[in-house]
């Protein structure tokens, strides 16, 4: 995701997007990356105990739960994600 975000920022810059839009994209990318991080930590442990497809399902559910938590935490900082 950081590499994709990096390329998206370059693309937006080349297209002539204003600095505020570039900054906004980078800022919200931070908040959307946070809920995915626990999945990358949990995946190897879950995959050691469950088949791959079930591990992916558990990872998606974990990410969704973390996203809901992130939405509430972000509101504490005055950031509206939804």
Phi and psi in degrees as GROMACS dihedral restraints (atoms count N, CA, C in turn):
[ dihedral_restraints ]
;  ai    aj    ak    al  type     phi  dphi    fc
    3     4     5     6     1   -60.3    20    10
    4     5     6     7     1   -38.2    20    10
    6     7     8     9     1   -67.6    20    10
    7     8     9    10     1   -41.4    20    10
    9    10    11    12     1   -63.6    20    10
   10    11    12    13     1   -43.1    20    10
   12    13    14    15     1   -62.9    20    10
   13    14    15    16     1   -41.2    20    10
   15    16    17    18     1   -58.7    20    10
   16    17    18    19     1   -47.3    20    10
   18    19    20    21     1   -67.4    20    10
   19    20    21    22     1   -36.5    20    10
   21    22    23    24     1   -63.3    20    10
   22    23    24    25     1   -40.7    20    10
   24    25    26    27     1   -64.0    20    10
   25    26    27    28     1   -41.2    20    10
   27    28    29    30     1   -63.2    20    10
   28    29    30    31     1   -45.6    20    10
   30    31    32    33     1   -61.2    20    10
   31    32    33    34     1   -45.0    20    10
   33    34    35    36     1   -61.3    20    10
   34    35    36    37     1   -40.6    20    10
   36    37    38    39     1   -63.2    20    10
   37    38    39    40     1   -46.5    20    10
   39    40    41    42     1   -62.5    20    10
   40    41    42    43     1   -35.1    20    10
   42    43    44    45     1   -73.8    20    10
   43    44    45    46     1    -7.5    20    10
   45    46    47    48     1    87.9    20    10
   46    47    48    49     1    23.3    20    10
   48    49    50    51     1   -66.7    20    10
   49    50    51    52     1   146.9    20    10
   51    52    53    54     1   -67.0    20    10
   52    53    54    55     1   156.2    20    10
   54    55    56    57     1   -58.1    20    10
   55    56    57    58     1   -34.2    20    10
   57    58    59    60     1   -63.4    20    10
   58    59    60    61     1   -36.6    20    10
   60    61    62    63     1   -70.5    20    10
   61    62    63    64     1   -39.8    20    10
   63    64    65    66     1   -62.2    20    10
   64    65    66    67     1   -45.7    20    10
   66    67    68    69     1   -63.9    20    10
   67    68    69    70     1   -41.7    20    10
   69    70    71    72     1   -62.0    20    10
   70    71    72    73     1   -42.7    20    10
   72    73    74    75     1   -62.5    20    10
   73    74    75    76     1   -45.2    20    10
   75    76    77    78     1   -64.3    20    10
   76    77    78    79     1   -41.8    20    10
   78    79    80    81     1   -61.9    20    10
   79    80    81    82     1   -48.2    20    10
   81    82    83    84     1   -74.1    20    10
   82    83    84    85     1   -26.2    20    10
   84    85    86    87     1   -60.2    20    10
   85    86    87    88     1   -40.4    20    10
   87    88    89    90     1   -56.2    20    10
   88    89    90    91     1   -48.9    20    10
   90    91    92    93     1   -68.4    20    10
   91    92    93    94     1   -29.0    20    10
   93    94    95    96     1   -84.9    20    10
   94    95    96    97     1   -19.3    20    10
   96    97    98    99     1   -76.7    20    10
   97    98    99   100     1   -36.5    20    10
   99   100   101   102     1   -50.4    20    10
  100   101   102   103     1   -47.7    20    10
  102   103   104   105     1   -70.8    20    10
  103   104   105   106     1   -11.9    20    10
  105   106   107   108     1   -87.1    20    10
  106   107   108   109     1   -20.8    20    10
  108   109   110   111     1   -61.0    20    10
  109   110   111   112     1   -43.7    20    10
  111   112   113   114     1   -59.3    20    10
  112   113   114   115     1   -31.9    20    10
  114   115   116   117     1   -62.2    20    10
  115   116   117   118     1   -40.5    20    10
  117   118   119   120     1   -67.7    20    10
  118   119   120   121     1   -28.8    20    10
  120   121   122   123     1   -76.6    20    10
  121   122   123   124     1   -42.0    20    10
  123   124   125   126     1   -75.7    20    10
  124   125   126   127     1   -31.6    20    10
  126   127   128   129     1   -50.6    20    10
  127   128   129   130     1   -51.3    20    10
  129   130   131   132     1   -61.7    20    10
  130   131   132   133     1   -36.8    20    10
  132   133   134   135     1   -70.5    20    10
  133   134   135   136     1   -41.2    20    10
  135   136   137   138     1   -69.2    20    10
  136   137   138   139     1   -41.3    20    10
  138   139   140   141     1   -66.1    20    10
  139   140   141   142     1   -25.8    20    10
  141   142   143   144     1   -68.5    20    10
  142   143   144   145     1   -19.4    20    10
  144   145   146   147     1  -112.6    20    10
  145   146   147   148     1   -20.0    20    10
  147   148   149   150     1  -130.4    20    10
  148   149   150   151     1   158.8    20    10
  150   151   152   153     1   -63.7    20    10
  151   152   153   154     1   162.0    20    10
  153   154   155   156     1   -57.2    20    10
  154   155   156   157     1   -48.6    20    10
  156   157   158   159     1   -62.9    20    10
  157   158   159   160     1   -42.4    20    10
  159   160   161   162     1   -65.0    20    10
  160   161   162   163     1   -37.6    20    10
  162   163   164   165     1   -61.1    20    10
  163   164   165   166     1   -41.8    20    10
  165   166   167   168     1   -63.3    20    10
  166   167   168   169     1   -41.9    20    10
  168   169   170   171     1   -63.1    20    10
  169   170   171   172     1   -45.7    20    10
  171   172   173   174     1   -61.4    20    10
  172   173   174   175     1   -40.3    20    10
  174   175   176   177     1   -63.6    20    10
  175   176   177   178     1   -41.4    20    10
  177   178   179   180     1   -64.6    20    10
  178   179   180   181     1   -44.0    20    10
  180   181   182   183     1   -63.1    20    10
  181   182   183   184     1   -44.1    20    10
  183   184   185   186     1   -59.2    20    10
  184   185   186   187     1   -43.1    20    10
  186   187   188   189     1   -64.3    20    10
  187   188   189   190     1   -40.0    20    10
  189   190   191   192     1   -63.7    20    10
  190   191   192   193     1   -43.9    20    10
  192   193   194   195     1   -62.4    20    10
  193   194   195   196     1   -44.5    20    10
  195   196   197   198     1   -64.6    20    10
  196   197   198   199     1   -33.8    20    10
  198   199   200   201     1   -65.3    20    10
  199   200   201   202     1   -42.9    20    10
  201   202   203   204     1   -61.1    20    10
  202   203   204   205     1   -43.0    20    10
  204   205   206   207     1   -62.6    20    10
  205   206   207   208     1   -42.6    20    10
  207   208   209   210     1   -62.1    20    10
  208   209   210   211     1   -37.9    20    10
  210   211   212   213     1   -59.1    20    10
  211   212   213   214     1   -44.6    20    10
  213   214   215   216     1   -69.7    20    10
  214   215   216   217     1   -39.3    20    10
  216   217   218   219     1   -67.0    20    10
  217   218   219   220     1   -41.7    20    10
  219   220   221   222     1   -61.0    20    10
  220   221   222   223     1   -36.3    20    10
  222   223   224   225     1   -61.0    20    10
  223   224   225   226     1   -32.2    20    10
  225   226   227   228     1   -62.5    20    10
  226   227   228   229     1   -27.4    20    10
  228   229   230   231     1   -97.5    20    10
  229   230   231   232     1     8.3    20    10
  231   232   233   234     1    79.0    20    10
  232   233   234   235     1    20.5    20    10
  234   235   236   237     1  -106.7    20    10
  235   236   237   238     1   124.7    20    10
  237   238   239   240     1   -98.7    20    10
  238   239   240   241     1   112.7    20    10
  240   241   242   243     1   -95.1    20    10
  241   242   243   244     1   -24.6    20    10
